[in-house]
């Protein structure tokens, strides 16, 4: 679809209007939104499907020009059929073609990636390039890092051994066993024809610790023999001779444990072959070959270290001074050990007594209780102003009965029985009453009784059959009686009872608040409903009056007495009054639904005792005056537990 811009401008049609028309009718456009049913709805403009399914539908579309004329859209656009791909693949915003493949049997993924890169360099033109994604991308990204990980593993082992032996030279002798393990691992996978993949490299990283283990066993024992006074040569031979058996045993045990990996079959067998074969070959190299070279490396490095110490004269003198200072400290310590034991013993006894006293004080301090709870006193007046002292309390009376409306009384009684919130609040009060009873029961002795009975029949007694002296049936009866009483010495149970009682009172206060709110909401909603009824009656009467006035104005206008402006004003007043009636009916329906929700019923009409006439207005006014005239002081303790009046009460 092409737009002829020159022709569009010649006809006075803006090009933007052409594109907007195509977008709105054949695509869609968001124009507005509105609220309905407590949800936000979007207004989207779009042509019906039957008018935008074919190219011929463009002939039915018109565009408005600058001078207001409607120009056919077909006159400024041209359409033609072309074929193209359904999906255009792009990679990094460039047109791309996806090539998915895998290595052939006997080749690794790295070899397949290298082959693809060589083919791309030979075949693709100069303005084409390639890039990897998915698993190949991460493999290329992580490639070459195995050597770095191996080097850092060696450094970590070296630092740990240097800290252990407190020398920089001996760890080299231990790490010299690693090359023999690497040689064995490489020979093993070469003999089996396994590729050098990531799994084999993980096995090489494991061989660092396994090979160093053999070196540590010999070197550590040689250092101990050297400290006992042996020469370097004798210490190395003794260590190799004594540690040969543990090295061989541990190596054989580990090799046998890796055999299942080397001969595995089934899913992921190749990865297990790589790890198992590499580790087994490395352990064989570290055990069979390296065990003969580790003593040699120890002798060379220890000899070099000894010669270096001899060349450092000041350092040797410092060591002598350190040894003399250490000997002096040992002598002073031995003299202190000869002090009177009685004096040290008495001092230790005093210290233990002090710690015991502090522990007992802390224990007793943790068992102390706080002060008893006392209800705060509220300074309330004895009676309200302008009210007699012996008048009834407003909160303890069915104050809605003062309106003398039987329909209102029935609605409130129904709400008190059927409202779900009151049921929930009442259930919570009963729940906390049960919790209070359970908590109080802990103050009394607990008695438990149990009994059990069993019957067993034997199929055979002895190897020769039934014994005439024994019965094949045996009965077992058991009974138990237990009693316990927790003495509330520290007041734990009493405090728990006080807390449970406080929870019960607070829950009951919440129930009373729910009842008061519910009754007030029902009464307020009922009065508003009567008010809407009266407004609807007034609106309908006003509408009749406006209708009569409009008829008179139309006759006077027909007779030429009044102007058209006065007639339109009368007609406008009539329409305004008629528009008020649907809104009032909607308000009445909403108010009835709200009342039914409070009553626990489905939406529906609400029965009224009568319209809100002048007599009923006076009745409500007298009810309010009677309520306030009978109001009396409300004591906090008198209104702690309040229940709604029962049906039929005055």
VEXTORVEX-506888 format. One record per residue (C-alpha): residue in one letter; y, x, z. Coordinates in steps of 0.1 Angstrom, whole numbers, always signed. Layout:
residues N
type	yy	xx	zz
A	Y	X	Z
...
***
This chain:
residues 650
type	yy	xx	zz
X	+0	+0	+0
X	+33	+15	-12
X	+68	+2	-5
X	+93	+4	-34
X	+123	+16	-14
X	+148	+15	-43
X	+138	-21	-52
X	+139	-31	-16
X	+175	-18	-12
X	+185	-35	-45
X	+173	-69	-33
X	+191	-64	+0
X	+159	-61	+21
X	+159	-33	+47
X	+129	-11	+45
X	+125	-14	+83
X	+122	-52	+80
X	+93	-47	+55
X	+74	-25	+79
X	+81	-47	+109
X	+68	-77	+90
X	+36	-59	+80
X	+32	-47	+116
X	+37	-81	+132
X	+17	-103	+108
X	-12	-80	+98
X	-12	-59	+130
X	+2	-71	+163
X	+34	-67	+183
X	+41	-72	+220
X	+72	-93	+225
X	+72	-107	+261
X	+52	-117	+291
X	+51	-146	+316
X	+35	-156	+349
X	+9	-184	+351
X	-20	-191	+375
X	-9	-161	+396
X	-15	-138	+367
X	+7	-118	+343
X	+1	-128	+306
X	+14	-109	+276
X	+28	-125	+245
X	+15	-108	+213
X	+26	-120	+179
X	+0	-118	+151
X	-10	-139	+121
X	-41	-160	+122
X	-73	-143	+110
X	-76	-165	+79
X	-41	-154	+68
X	-46	-116	+71
X	-81	-109	+59
X	-75	-102	+22
X	-48	-84	+1
X	-40	-116	-16
X	-26	-129	+17
X	+5	-107	+11
X	+17	-132	-15
X	+23	-158	+12
X	+46	-135	+33
X	+84	-135	+29
X	+111	-111	+42
X	+147	-120	+50
X	+174	-101	+32
X	+209	-92	+43
X	+224	-124	+29
X	+198	-147	+45
X	+176	-152	+14
X	+138	-151	+18
X	+124	-125	-6
X	+86	-124	-13
X	+70	-94	+3
X	+49	-89	-28
X	+80	-81	-49
X	+88	-49	-29
X	+53	-35	-23
X	+24	-25	-45
X	-13	-25	-34
X	-43	-7	-49
X	-79	-1	-38
X	-89	+34	-28
X	-120	+47	-11
X	-120	+70	+19
X	-140	+80	+49
X	-144	+56	+77
X	-139	+84	+103
X	-119	+116	+98
X	-130	+143	+121
X	-104	+167	+136
X	-107	+197	+158
X	-75	+210	+175
X	-55	+186	+152
X	-70	+202	+121
X	-94	+184	+96
X	-128	+196	+104
X	-165	+192	+95
X	-191	+192	+123
X	-222	+214	+119
X	-249	+209	+144
X	-279	+232	+145
X	-303	+252	+166
X	-322	+285	+165
X	-354	+287	+146
X	-387	+294	+165
X	-388	+329	+177
X	-350	+334	+178
X	-325	+331	+206
X	-293	+310	+206
X	-273	+342	+206
X	-290	+354	+174
X	-283	+319	+158
X	-246	+321	+167
X	-243	+356	+152
X	-261	+344	+120
X	-237	+315	+117
X	-207	+337	+121
X	-219	+362	+94
X	-225	+333	+70
X	-191	+318	+77
X	-173	+351	+70
X	-192	+355	+37
X	-190	+319	+24
X	-158	+303	+37
X	-125	+307	+18
X	-96	+326	+33
X	-78	+294	+43
X	-108	+281	+63
X	-118	+291	+98
X	-144	+281	+123
X	-146	+275	+160
X	-174	+267	+185
X	-177	+237	+208
X	-201	+224	+233
X	-228	+246	+246
X	-222	+274	+220
X	-185	+276	+231
X	-194	+281	+267
X	-221	+306	+258
X	-196	+327	+238
X	-171	+324	+266
X	-196	+336	+292
X	-211	+362	+269
X	-208	+399	+280
X	-202	+390	+317
X	-237	+398	+328
X	-230	+435	+328
X	-199	+430	+349
X	-220	+409	+374
X	-246	+436	+375
X	-220	+463	+382
X	-204	+443	+410
X	-239	+437	+425
X	-244	+475	+426
X	-210	+480	+443
X	-217	+453	+469
X	-251	+469	+478
X	-235	+503	+479
X	-207	+492	+503
X	-232	+475	+526
X	-254	+506	+528
X	-224	+529	+533
X	-214	+507	+563
X	-249	+508	+576
X	-255	+546	+574
X	-218	+555	+580
X	-220	+579	+551
X	-211	+578	+514
X	-239	+600	+501
X	-271	+583	+514
X	-265	+550	+496
X	-267	+568	+463
X	-302	+578	+471
X	-312	+542	+477
X	-295	+529	+445
X	-313	+556	+424
X	-344	+534	+427
X	-326	+507	+406
X	-329	+525	+372
X	-367	+527	+376
X	-368	+489	+382
X	-347	+483	+351
X	-370	+505	+331
X	-400	+486	+342
X	-384	+452	+335
X	-373	+462	+300
X	-408	+476	+291
X	-425	+444	+304
X	-404	+420	+282
X	-407	+444	+253
X	-445	+443	+255
X	-446	+405	+257
X	-420	+400	+230
X	-395	+381	+252
X	-358	+381	+243
X	-331	+395	+266
X	-317	+361	+276
X	-297	+348	+305
X	-328	+342	+326
X	-339	+378	+322
X	-305	+389	+332
X	-307	+368	+364
X	-340	+386	+371
X	-322	+420	+367
X	-296	+410	+393
X	-324	+401	+417
X	-341	+435	+411
X	-311	+453	+425
X	-320	+441	+460
X	-357	+444	+455
X	-355	+480	+443
X	-330	+489	+470
X	-354	+475	+496
X	-380	+502	+489
X	-353	+529	+491
X	-340	+515	+524
X	-374	+516	+540
X	-378	+553	+532
X	-342	+565	+537
X	-338	+547	+570
X	-369	+562	+585
X	-360	+596	+571
X	-326	+594	+589
X	-343	+585	+621
X	-367	+615	+618
X	-337	+637	+610
X	-320	+626	+642
X	-351	+635	+661
X	-347	+672	+650
X	-369	+674	+619
X	-358	+693	+589
X	-346	+675	+558
X	-378	+683	+539
X	-402	+673	+567
X	-382	+641	+574
X	-384	+630	+538
X	-422	+637	+536
X	-428	+619	+569
X	-408	+589	+558
X	-426	+586	+525
X	-460	+590	+541
X	-454	+564	+569
X	-435	+538	+548
X	-459	+538	+518
X	-481	+511	+532
X	-453	+486	+540
X	-437	+492	+506
X	-470	+486	+487
X	-479	+455	+507
X	-445	+438	+503
X	-443	+447	+466
X	-478	+434	+459
X	-471	+402	+478
X	-439	+396	+458
X	-455	+404	+425
X	-483	+380	+431
X	-458	+353	+440
X	-441	+358	+406
X	-473	+356	+386
X	-471	+318	+383
X	-437	+322	+367
X	-450	+347	+341
X	-479	+325	+330
X	-462	+291	+333
X	-466	+264	+307
X	-450	+231	+298
X	-413	+222	+300
X	-389	+252	+305
X	-418	+276	+304
X	-398	+302	+283
X	-372	+305	+311
X	-399	+311	+337
X	-416	+337	+315
X	-383	+356	+312
X	-377	+356	+350
X	-413	+362	+360
X	-421	+389	+335
X	-389	+409	+342
X	-392	+407	+379
X	-429	+418	+379
X	-422	+447	+356
X	-392	+458	+376
X	-412	+457	+409
X	-440	+477	+393
X	-415	+503	+382
X	-398	+504	+416
X	-431	+507	+434
X	-452	+530	+412
X	-425	+554	+399
X	-395	+552	+422
X	-415	+557	+454
X	-421	+593	+444
X	-384	+600	+436
X	-367	+584	+465
X	-377	+612	+490
X	-365	+638	+465
X	-331	+620	+461
X	-328	+619	+499
X	-335	+656	+503
X	-309	+665	+476
X	-282	+642	+490
X	-288	+652	+527
X	-288	+689	+518
X	-255	+684	+499
X	-240	+665	+529
X	-251	+692	+554
X	-235	+720	+533
X	-203	+700	+531
X	-202	+696	+569
X	-206	+733	+573
X	-178	+741	+550
X	-154	+719	+570
X	-148	+741	+601
X	-122	+720	+618
X	-143	+690	+614
X	-172	+707	+631
X	-150	+717	+660
X	-138	+682	+663
X	-174	+670	+666
X	-180	+695	+694
X	-150	+683	+713
X	-161	+647	+708
X	-196	+656	+722
X	-181	+673	+752
X	-158	+644	+759
X	-187	+620	+756
X	-207	+642	+781
X	-179	+641	+806
X	-177	+603	+803
X	-214	+600	+810
X	-210	+622	+841
X	-182	+600	+854
X	-203	+569	+848
X	-232	+584	+867
X	-209	+592	+897
X	-197	+556	+897
X	-233	+544	+898
X	-237	+562	+931
X	-210	+541	+949
X	-222	+520	+979
X	-243	+492	+966
X	-233	+469	+995
X	-196	+470	+985
X	-204	+461	+949
X	-228	+434	+960
X	-202	+418	+983
X	-177	+419	+955
X	-201	+402	+931
X	-209	+375	+957
X	-172	+368	+961
X	-167	+365	+924
X	-197	+341	+920
X	-185	+320	+949
X	-151	+317	+933
X	-165	+306	+900
X	-188	+281	+917
X	-159	+266	+936
X	-138	+263	+904
X	-167	+246	+886
X	-172	+221	+914
X	-135	+213	+915
X	-134	+207	+877
X	-165	+185	+880
X	-151	+164	+907
X	-118	+162	+890
X	-135	+147	+859
X	-151	+120	+880
X	-118	+107	+894
X	-105	+72	+883
X	-71	+61	+874
X	-51	+36	+893
X	-62	+0	+894
X	-46	-22	+867
X	-20	-46	+879
X	-6	-73	+857
X	+31	-68	+852
X	+53	-95	+868
X	+75	-114	+844
X	+108	-127	+858
X	+108	-163	+844
X	+131	-191	+856
X	+115	-219	+875
X	+127	-245	+850
X	+147	-247	+818
X	+183	-257	+818
X	+191	-294	+819
X	+154	-302	+826
X	+140	-318	+857
X	+117	-296	+878
X	+86	-319	+877
X	+87	-326	+840
X	+56	-319	+818
X	+52	-286	+800
X	+57	-289	+763
X	+28	-265	+754
X	+3	-286	+774
X	+11	-319	+756
X	+2	-332	+722
X	+38	-329	+711
X	+30	-341	+675
X	+22	-375	+690
X	+59	-380	+698
X	+65	-387	+661
X	+44	-419	+664
X	+29	-413	+630
X	-9	-422	+629
X	-14	-403	+596
X	+1	-371	+610
X	-21	-374	+641
X	-52	-379	+620
X	-43	-349	+598
X	-38	-326	+628
X	-70	-338	+644
X	-89	-331	+611
X	-73	-296	+609
X	-83	-288	+645
X	-119	-297	+637
X	-123	-284	+601
X	-100	-254	+597
X	-119	-222	+591
X	-94	-200	+610
X	-98	-220	+642
X	-136	-218	+638
X	-134	-180	+634
X	-111	-177	+664
X	-133	-199	+686
X	-164	-179	+675
X	-146	-147	+685
X	-138	-161	+719
X	-175	-170	+724
X	-185	-136	+713
X	-162	-119	+738
X	-174	-142	+765
X	-210	-131	+758
X	-198	-94	+758
X	-182	-100	+792
X	-214	-115	+805
X	-235	-85	+793
X	-210	-60	+808
X	-210	-78	+841
X	-248	-79	+842
X	-248	-41	+845
X	-234	-44	+880
X	-265	-62	+892
X	-301	-49	+896
X	-322	-49	+865
X	-358	-62	+867
X	-383	-59	+839
X	-418	-73	+837
X	-444	-65	+810
X	-481	-73	+804
X	-507	-65	+778
X	-543	-73	+772
X	-570	-58	+749
X	-606	-65	+739
X	-629	-39	+723
X	-664	-43	+710
X	-686	-13	+703
X	-711	-14	+675
X	-734	+12	+689
X	-740	+29	+723
X	-759	+62	+721
X	-781	+75	+693
X	-810	+52	+701
X	-793	+18	+699
X	-779	-5	+725
X	-781	+5	+762
X	-795	-24	+783
X	-772	-14	+812
X	-739	-14	+793
X	-721	-43	+777
X	-709	-37	+741
X	-677	-56	+749
X	-649	-43	+771
X	-617	-60	+782
X	-585	-41	+792
X	-556	-57	+811
X	-523	-39	+819
X	-493	-51	+838
X	-460	-33	+847
X	-430	-41	+868
X	-399	-20	+869
X	-366	-24	+886
X	-334	-4	+884
X	-299	-6	+898
X	-271	+17	+887
X	-247	+23	+916
X	-212	+22	+903
X	-199	+50	+925
X	-172	+62	+901
X	-162	+27	+889
X	-175	+31	+854
X	-190	-4	+853
X	-161	-20	+870
X	-137	-5	+845
X	-159	-17	+816
X	-159	-52	+831
X	-121	-52	+834
X	-118	-41	+798
X	-142	-68	+786
X	-122	-95	+805
X	-90	-82	+790
X	-105	-84	+756
X	-116	-120	+763
X	-81	-130	+774
X	-65	-114	+744
X	-89	-131	+720
X	-82	-165	+737
X	-45	-159	+733
X	-50	-152	+696
X	-70	-185	+693
X	-41	-204	+710
X	-17	-188	+686
X	-38	-198	+656
X	-39	-234	+669
X	-2	-235	+675
X	+5	-221	+640
X	-19	-244	+624
X	-5	-276	+641
X	+31	-265	+632
X	+21	-258	+596
X	+4	-292	+592
X	+33	-311	+608
X	+59	-292	+587
X	+39	-297	+555
X	+35	-334	+562
X	+72	-339	+568
X	+80	-319	+537
X	+56	-342	+518
X	+74	-373	+530
X	+107	-357	+521
X	+94	-351	+485
X	+82	-387	+483
X	+116	-399	+493
X	+133	-376	+468
X	+109	-389	+441
X	+118	-425	+450
X	+155	-417	+448
X	+151	-398	+415
X	+133	-428	+399
X	+160	-452	+411
X	+187	-429	+398
X	+168	-426	+365
X	+168	-464	+362
X	+205	-464	+370
X	+212	-437	+344
X	+192	-457	+318
X	+212	-488	+324
X	+244	-468	+321
X	+232	-451	+289
X	+224	-485	+274
X	+259	-497	+282
X	+275	-466	+268
X	+255	-470	+236
X	+267	-506	+232
X	+303	-495	+239
X	+300	-467	+214
X	+287	-491	+188
X	+317	-513	+194
X	+341	-483	+191
X	+353	-485	+227
X	+342	-449	+237
X	+339	-417	+219
X	+307	-398	+210
X	+315	-372	+237
X	+313	-397	+264
X	+281	-410	+250
X	+266	-375	+249
X	+277	-369	+285
X	+259	-401	+296
X	+228	-391	+277
X	+229	-356	+292
X	+230	-371	+328
X	+200	-393	+319
X	+180	-363	+306
X	+189	-342	+336
X	+177	-369	+360
X	+145	-374	+340
X	+137	-336	+342
X	+138	-337	+380
X	+109	-361	+383
X	+81	-338	+369
X	+93	-310	+392
X	+92	-333	+422
X	+57	-345	+413
X	+46	-309	+409
X	+61	-301	+444
X	+42	-331	+459
X	+9	-319	+443
X	+14	-284	+456
X	+23	-296	+491
X	-8	-318	+491
X	-30	-289	+480
X	-15	-267	+507
X	-22	-293	+534
X	-58	-298	+521
X	-63	-260	+524
X	-52	-262	+561
X	-75	-291	+566
X	-105	-273	+552
X	-109	-298	+523
X	-108	-297	+486
X	-75	-304	+467
X	-67	-341	+466
X	-42	-367	+477
X	-29	-370	+512
X	-27	-404	+529
X	+8	-413	+543
X	+17	-438	+570
X	+47	-449	+550
X	+77	-437	+532
X	+105	-417	+548
X	+128	-447	+552
X	+158	-449	+575
X	+136	-464	+602
X	+111	-435	+600
X	+140	-411	+601
X	+152	-426	+633
X	+116	-425	+646
X	+114	-387	+638
X	+148	-382	+654
X	+137	-400	+685
X	+105	-379	+686
X	+124	-346	+685
X	+147	-358	+712
X	+118	-369	+733
X	+101	-335	+728
X	+131	-316	+739
X	+139	-339	+768
X	+104	-336	+782
X	+103	-298	+778
X	+96	-280	+811
X	+91	-244	+823
X	+59	-228	+811
X	+42	-205	+836
X	+23	-175	+822
X	-7	-182	+844
X	-7	-220	+838
X	-10	-215	+800
X	-34	-187	+799
X	-63	-209	+787
X	-51	-238	+766
X	-72	-262	+745
X	-60	-289	+721
X	-62	-324	+734
X	-93	-343	+726
X	-92	-371	+700
X	-79	-403	+714
X	-59	-387	+742
X	-23	-399	+745
***
